[in-house]
């Protein structure tokens, strides 16, 4: 079981776009523990919603400082020297919590959070 200091979680308003409306919330979580996963649980308002997960995993032996990263188990490669590929989330329910494996991080977007602080 990871110690509380092994998992860092931050939340902020998601920038409104054609994909995410005003009021959406992005949660960033990082598990620096090298052996144990963490289970992220959310309050009922968020747990009863779908969440878009962008799970980033280091590729290779360098762990969190690796130069190569996979998004939802697919290695990311630049389109050219400056262009990122399209980033596609995995969408699922947050009801049972979200598992955060060791030495990984993820962005979770709750598109229907309707956080009043994020409506403007």
Backbone as CSV, one residue per row, in Angstrom:
resi,resn,N_x,N_y,N_z,CA_x,CA_y,CA_z,C_x,C_y,C_z
1,UNK,0.853,-1.180,0.000,0.000,0.000,0.000,0.889,1.229,0.000
2,UNK,0.703,2.148,-0.935,1.545,3.344,-0.954,1.266,4.243,0.246
3,UNK,2.317,4.933,0.654,2.153,5.934,1.703,1.464,7.147,1.094
4,UNK,0.830,7.950,1.951,0.151,9.149,1.449,1.115,10.069,0.711
5,UNK,2.390,10.057,1.096,3.356,10.943,0.440,3.772,10.420,-0.927
6,UNK,3.372,9.189,-1.277,3.734,8.622,-2.577,2.780,9.025,-3.692
7,UNK,1.632,9.553,-3.328,0.622,9.919,-4.322,0.340,11.410,-4.206
8,UNK,0.411,12.082,-5.333,0.097,13.508,-5.368,-1.107,13.708,-6.277
9,UNK,-2.049,14.519,-5.811,-3.278,14.753,-6.571,-3.555,16.245,-6.596
10,UNK,-3.829,16.767,-7.783,-4.135,18.183,-7.975,-5.373,18.283,-8.862
11,UNK,-6.160,19.320,-8.655,-7.340,19.529,-9.492,-7.382,20.980,-9.958
12,UNK,-7.911,21.183,-11.149,-8.070,22.531,-11.672,-9.197,22.546,-12.696
13,UNK,-9.610,23.726,-13.055,-10.643,23.885,-14.076,-10.081,23.480,-15.429
14,UNK,-10.861,22.750,-16.178,-10.482,22.372,-17.530,-10.772,23.544,-18.461
15,UNK,-9.850,23.825,-19.354,-10.083,24.892,-20.331,-11.243,24.482,-21.237
16,UNK,-12.296,25.308,-21.295,-13.422,24.965,-22.176,-12.969,24.822,-23.630
17,UNK,-13.533,23.849,-24.309,-13.184,23.590,-25.707,-14.375,22.897,-26.371
18,UNK,-14.195,22.483,-27.610,-15.267,21.751,-28.282,-15.492,20.394,-27.624
19,UNK,-14.503,19.884,-26.925,-14.614,18.587,-26.255,-15.100,18.715,-24.820
20,UNK,-14.693,19.788,-24.121,-15.023,19.939,-22.702,-15.694,21.287,-22.440
21,UNK,-16.884,21.260,-21.819,-17.611,22.505,-21.557,-17.057,23.235,-20.337
22,UNK,-17.468,24.497,-20.185,-17.171,25.225,-18.949,-17.757,24.426,-17.794
23,UNK,-17.035,24.398,-16.684,-17.480,23.631,-15.525,-16.804,22.276,-15.398
24,UNK,-16.118,21.837,-16.460,-15.383,20.569,-16.392,-14.177,20.724,-15.462
25,UNK,-13.770,19.621,-14.845,-12.648,19.624,-13.911,-11.630,18.576,-14.346
26,UNK,-10.358,18.951,-14.305,-9.256,18.027,-14.572,-8.556,17.710,-13.268
27,UNK,-8.349,16.417,-13.021,-7.612,15.960,-11.851,-6.321,15.328,-12.351
28,UNK,-5.199,15.744,-11.792,-3.895,15.170,-12.113,-3.445,14.349,-10.922
29,UNK,-3.008,13.125,-11.151,-2.532,12.266,-10.062,-1.207,11.627,-10.467
30,UNK,-0.297,11.542,-9.512,1.040,10.983,-9.723,1.332,10.003,-8.605
31,UNK,1.705,8.779,-8.945,2.100,7.770,-7.962,3.600,7.542,-8.115
32,UNK,4.389,8.011,-7.160,5.844,7.847,-7.229,6.306,6.564,-6.552
33,UNK,5.389,5.813,-5.962,5.756,4.541,-5.355,6.193,3.585,-6.458
34,UNK,7.264,2.843,-6.238,7.798,1.962,-7.276,7.210,0.558,-7.233
35,UNK,6.386,0.251,-6.206,5.888,-1.120,-6.079,4.377,-1.248,-5.959
36,UNK,3.706,-0.237,-5.439,2.286,-0.395,-5.120,1.412,0.595,-5.882
37,UNK,0.274,0.107,-6.320,-0.692,0.981,-6.966,-1.504,1.718,-5.898
38,UNK,-2.157,2.765,-6.316,-3.073,3.512,-5.454,-4.452,3.456,-6.099
39,UNK,-5.484,3.498,-5.282,-6.853,3.569,-5.787,-7.386,4.956,-5.448
40,UNK,-7.751,5.707,-6.460,-8.283,7.053,-6.268,-9.796,6.979,-6.176
41,UNK,-10.345,7.448,-5.075,-11.793,7.490,-4.867,-12.245,8.935,-4.947
42,UNK,-13.428,9.163,-5.461,-13.935,10.508,-5.661,-15.247,10.708,-4.907
43,UNK,-15.551,11.965,-4.553,-16.839,12.225,-3.903,-17.990,11.844,-4.839
44,UNK,-19.160,11.598,-4.250,-20.310,11.109,-5.022,-20.595,11.914,-6.278
45,UNK,-20.490,13.231,-6.195,-20.800,14.073,-7.366,-19.942,13.690,-8.566
46,UNK,-18.677,13.322,-8.323,-17.791,12.925,-9.418,-17.827,11.413,-9.657
47,UNK,-17.951,10.643,-8.588,-17.927,9.178,-8.719,-19.081,8.669,-9.574
48,UNK,-20.176,9.396,-9.617,-21.342,8.967,-10.384,-21.310,9.449,-11.829
49,UNK,-20.150,9.876,-12.286,-20.010,10.391,-13.645,-19.020,9.552,-14.442
50,UNK,-19.027,9.800,-15.756,-17.963,9.235,-16.583,-16.763,10.154,-16.499
51,UNK,-15.599,9.585,-16.717,-14.357,10.344,-16.659,-13.511,9.951,-17.868
52,UNK,-12.858,10.939,-18.476,-11.902,10.680,-19.558,-10.527,10.538,-18.918
53,UNK,-9.894,9.398,-19.146,-8.604,9.108,-18.517,-7.498,9.167,-19.553
54,UNK,-6.474,9.952,-19.227,-5.249,10.038,-20.008,-4.149,9.484,-19.107
55,UNK,-3.903,8.171,-19.198,-2.964,7.487,-18.312,-1.591,7.428,-18.985
56,UNK,-0.625,8.079,-18.384,0.721,8.162,-18.947,1.669,7.247,-18.176
57,UNK,2.359,6.405,-18.929,3.251,5.414,-18.346,4.627,5.554,-18.976
58,UNK,5.688,5.603,-18.154,7.026,5.648,-18.741,7.343,4.339,-19.442
59,UNK,8.073,4.443,-20.533,8.506,3.269,-21.278,10.010,3.123,-21.063
60,UNK,10.445,1.944,-20.653,11.866,1.691,-20.440,12.253,1.744,-18.977
61,UNK,13.535,1.537,-18.711,14.018,1.377,-17.334,14.169,2.674,-16.537
62,UNK,13.991,3.840,-17.159,14.240,5.107,-16.467,13.078,5.576,-15.602
63,UNK,11.977,4.849,-15.600,10.844,5.210,-14.753,10.266,6.568,-15.115
64,UNK,9.911,7.332,-14.099,9.216,8.607,-14.317,10.032,9.643,-15.079
65,UNK,11.332,9.436,-15.234,12.154,10.398,-15.985,12.486,9.889,-17.393
66,UNK,11.763,8.869,-17.842,11.983,8.308,-19.167,11.705,9.333,-20.262
67,UNK,12.439,9.236,-21.367,12.208,10.096,-22.534,11.052,9.591,-23.396
68,UNK,10.596,8.378,-23.135,9.531,7.772,-23.930,8.353,7.500,-23.001
69,UNK,7.154,7.829,-23.473,5.961,7.661,-22.649,4.843,7.042,-23.481
70,UNK,4.013,6.247,-22.800,2.839,5.665,-23.448,1.587,6.322,-22.877
71,UNK,0.622,6.558,-23.736,-0.679,7.075,-23.333,-1.684,5.939,-23.464
72,UNK,-2.286,5.555,-22.333,-3.251,4.455,-22.318,-2.686,3.229,-23.044
73,UNK,-1.438,2.887,-22.705,-0.713,1.704,-23.196,-0.275,1.778,-24.654
74,UNK,-0.317,2.961,-25.259,0.174,3.117,-26.635,1.309,4.132,-26.633
75,UNK,2.491,3.721,-27.070,3.655,4.608,-27.078,3.368,5.828,-27.942
76,UNK,3.642,6.999,-27.378,3.426,8.255,-28.115,4.640,8.560,-28.984
77,UNK,4.380,9.003,-30.190,5.432,9.433,-31.098,5.028,10.750,-31.720
78,UNK,5.979,11.662,-31.830,5.707,12.945,-32.463,5.333,12.734,-33.927
79,UNK,4.427,13.560,-34.419,4.045,13.522,-35.825,5.207,14.022,-36.676
80,UNK,5.825,15.102,-36.213,7.061,15.621,-36.798,7.875,16.183,-35.638
81,UNK,8.886,16.983,-35.898,9.751,17.478,-34.819,9.024,18.317,-33.775
82,UNK,7.833,18.844,-34.102,7.165,19.780,-33.203,5.714,19.435,-32.873
83,UNK,5.149,18.456,-33.541,3.718,18.220,-33.429,3.406,16.957,-32.632
84,UNK,2.599,17.141,-31.584,2.140,15.993,-30.810,1.064,15.236,-31.585
85,UNK,0.952,13.931,-31.366,-0.145,13.197,-32.000,-1.462,13.537,-31.306
86,UNK,-2.568,13.170,-31.909,-3.860,13.309,-31.240,-3.839,12.453,-29.976
87,UNK,-4.377,13.001,-28.899,-4.398,12.295,-27.618,-5.818,11.821,-27.348
88,UNK,-6.007,10.519,-27.276,-7.333,9.946,-27.110,-7.458,9.322,-25.723
89,UNK,-8.467,9.747,-24.957,-8.643,9.182,-23.620,-9.370,7.841,-23.658
90,UNK,-9.345,7.185,-22.519,-10.227,6.047,-22.255,-11.344,6.608,-21.387
91,UNK,-12.583,6.371,-21.773,-13.722,6.888,-21.019,-14.355,5.746,-20.236
92,UNK,-14.564,5.993,-18.944,-15.184,4.975,-18.086,-15.863,5.637,-16.902
93,UNK,-16.532,4.857,-16.100,-17.175,5.347,-14.889,-16.133,5.509,-13.787
94,UNK,-16.330,6.510,-12.929,-15.446,6.709,-11.782,-16.011,6.034,-10.534
95,UNK,-17.114,5.326,-10.673,-17.862,4.752,-9.555,-17.009,3.922,-8.599
96,UNK,-16.193,3.027,-9.118,-15.416,2.119,-8.271,-14.008,2.615,-7.991
97,UNK,-13.742,3.858,-8.310,-12.398,4.397,-8.138,-11.557,4.140,-9.376
98,UNK,-10.414,4.788,-9.412,-9.492,4.667,-10.544,-8.160,4.166,-10.000
99,UNK,-7.646,3.089,-10.592,-6.363,2.539,-10.158,-5.224,3.331,-10.795
100,UNK,-4.254,3.681,-9.973,-3.060,4.401,-10.427,-1.860,3.503,-10.143
101,UNK,-1.350,2.803,-11.169,-0.232,1.882,-10.964,1.032,2.607,-10.483
102,UNK,2.006,1.834,-9.994,3.266,2.444,-9.536,3.959,3.221,-10.657
103,UNK,4.653,4.263,-10.276,5.447,5.131,-11.163,4.715,5.526,-12.435
104,UNK,3.461,5.921,-12.283,2.693,6.434,-13.415,1.933,7.680,-12.990
105,UNK,1.422,8.379,-13.968,0.602,9.544,-13.693,-0.524,9.606,-14.702
106,UNK,-1.572,10.333,-14.329,-2.700,10.443,-15.242,-3.438,11.757,-15.040
107,UNK,-4.065,12.157,-16.115,-5.011,13.261,-16.099,-6.380,12.643,-16.247
108,UNK,-7.308,13.061,-15.414,-8.680,12.585,-15.493,-9.570,13.807,-15.662
109,UNK,-10.362,13.818,-16.712,-11.242,14.952,-16.973,-12.679,14.516,-16.700
110,UNK,-13.329,15.272,-15.820,-14.741,15.058,-15.518,-15.531,16.111,-16.298
111,UNK,-15.992,15.769,-17.506,-16.622,16.756,-18.376,-17.917,17.343,-17.815
112,UNK,-18.615,16.591,-16.977,-19.920,17.039,-16.475,-19.873,17.399,-14.999
113,UNK,-18.715,17.819,-14.507,-18.584,18.176,-13.083,-19.436,19.381,-12.727
114,UNK,-19.609,20.284,-13.670,-20.388,21.514,-13.452,-19.932,22.264,-12.205
115,UNK,-18.603,22.340,-12.041,-18.045,23.087,-10.898,-18.321,24.558,-11.109
116,UNK,-19.049,25.167,-10.176,-19.430,26.572,-10.363,-18.206,27.483,-10.454
117,UNK,-17.117,27.108,-9.791,-15.895,27.919,-9.850,-15.277,27.891,-11.244
118,UNK,-15.666,26.915,-12.047,-15.079,26.742,-13.385,-16.035,27.179,-14.497
119,UNK,-17.143,27.779,-14.161,-18.147,28.146,-15.144,-17.837,29.436,-15.904
120,UNK,-16.922,30.226,-15.413,-16.641,31.508,-16.090,-15.419,31.437,-16.949
